[in-house]
Amino acid sequence: MEDPDPRKGSCQSQRGNGLKKPGRSDHLKEATGNGSVRSIVSIFAPVKGDSLDGDLPAYIESRQIVQYAGYTTAGKTIGDPSNQEITRIATALGWKHPAPPGPFDPLPLVICDAQGRRLLYEIPRSAIREVDIEHPQDSRLGQLALKWYAVPCVSSLILTIGGIDYPCAPFNGHYMSTEIANRDLADERRYDLLPQVADSLGIQRDADRDSLWRDRALTELNAAVSHSFRRDGVTIVDHHAASRQYMMFASREESAGRTPSADWSWIVPPQSASACPVYHLRMQDRHLVPNYYESRATDGARLGPSYDDHLRSRARQRWDTARKRWYRWWGQKTETRI
């Protein structure tokens, strides 16, 4: 966490030595490190006042700190189709894309200052670590020259804590392989590369006789993404391991007398869903705070604190905690006997 800059038009971090540095590239470098990705949130100046006429600080308009450009030329899309609009905005503000444009050109950040003016900030290439995607057994996939950036850092959401909103609070975690393989590279609304991946690996594509070629290609693409990140020493987790991690988290929360809040569509992976234990877990997004939201008109309107513990007596809280811990212990003991 970083101290907010008191200046209205700034989206920079305040360091202990009093020097001002661009907080965006600092965040990215510290999160990436030597490949062991750290989860970091950088919090900047909050909103002051209760109305739109109040003191609104600068914020980042780009959805992520690092994202690839999307171009449309002669009816053909090059790059990430989901970023065509932000690419158009950056170009209108003076950004010069590489010539010729490529499928993996990092975009500059689009920042909106306190006066509502859009500004560009070019992320230093030294701060962007990318991973070349190669298959562990089949070198033909490397001919597609696929790659992806190492750290996903979300930058356009608003953080709310204790009734105070922070519109500039980028945060990052590390990747799960299906996020890159299934959602970014293979999704028909994104790069839509599954046919090329199948062809490069020699997987026969015949939708009439065998439509499962997509599943085989997705599995191999996931294997390639996981292998490539681990080869380069960059943190990544597969969907089965992430599912087990969430089950451990949910069990600990329930043992402590707390009800986990989760959105099923976000927790359950897009591949091999029923083979993961989270698929069979009941979930409820309770919209608790602190939290991130996109707009007060949509998801932000449902946010609120949890009053569960305040409505129960202290004795009841202790009893629920003890009961859940006992059920957890008894379940583990039964599994051991079996």
Stockholm file with secondary structure:
# STOCKHOLM 1.0

chainA/1-338         MEDPDPRKGSCQSQRGNGLKKPGRSDHLKEATGNGSVRSIVSIFAPVKGDSLDGDLPAYIESRQIVQYAGYTTAGKTIGDPSNQEITRIATALGWKHPAPPGPFDPLPLVICDAQGRRLLYEIPRSAIREVDIEHPQDSRLGQLALKWYAVPCVSSLILTIGGIDYPCAPFNGHYMSTEIANRDLADERRYDLLPQVADSLGIQRDADRDSLWRDRALTELNAAVSHSFRRDGVTIVDHHAASRQYMMFASREESAGRTPSADWSWIVPPQSASACPVYHLRMQDRHLVPNYYESRATDGARLGPSYDDHLRSRARQRWDTARKRWYRWWGQKTETRI
#=GR chainA/1-338 SS CCBCCCSTTCCCEECTTSCEECHHHHHHHHHHTTSCCCCCBCCCCCCBSSSTTSBCCCEECSSBSSCBCEEEETTEEEECGGGHHHHHHHHHTTCCCCSSCCTTCBCCEEEECTTSCEEEECCCGGGCCEEECCCSSCGGGGGGCCEEESCCEECSSEEEETTEEESCCCEECCEEHHIIIIIIISCTTTTCCHHHHHHHTTCCCBTTTBTTHHHHHHHHHHHHHHHHHHHTTCCEECHHHHHHHHHHHHHHHHHTTCCCCCCHHHHSCSSSGGGSGGGGSCCCCCCBSSEEESCTTTGGGGCBCCCTGGGSCHHHHHHHHHHHHHHHHHHHHHHHHC
#=GC SS_cons         CCBCCCSTTCCCEECTTSCEECHHHHHHHHHHTTSCCCCCBCCCCCCBSSSTTSBCCCEECSSBSSCBCEEEETTEEEECGGGHHHHHHHHHTTCCCCSSCCTTCBCCEEEECTTSCEEEECCCGGGCCEEECCCSSCGGGGGGCCEEESCCEECSSEEEETTEEESCCCEECCEEHHIIIIIIISCTTTTCCHHHHHHHTTCCCBTTTBTTHHHHHHHHHHHHHHHHHHHTTCCEECHHHHHHHHHHHHHHHHHTTCCCCCCHHHHSCSSSGGGSGGGGSCCCCCCBSSEEESCTTTGGGGCBCCCTGGGSCHHHHHHHHHHHHHHHHHHHHHHHHC
//
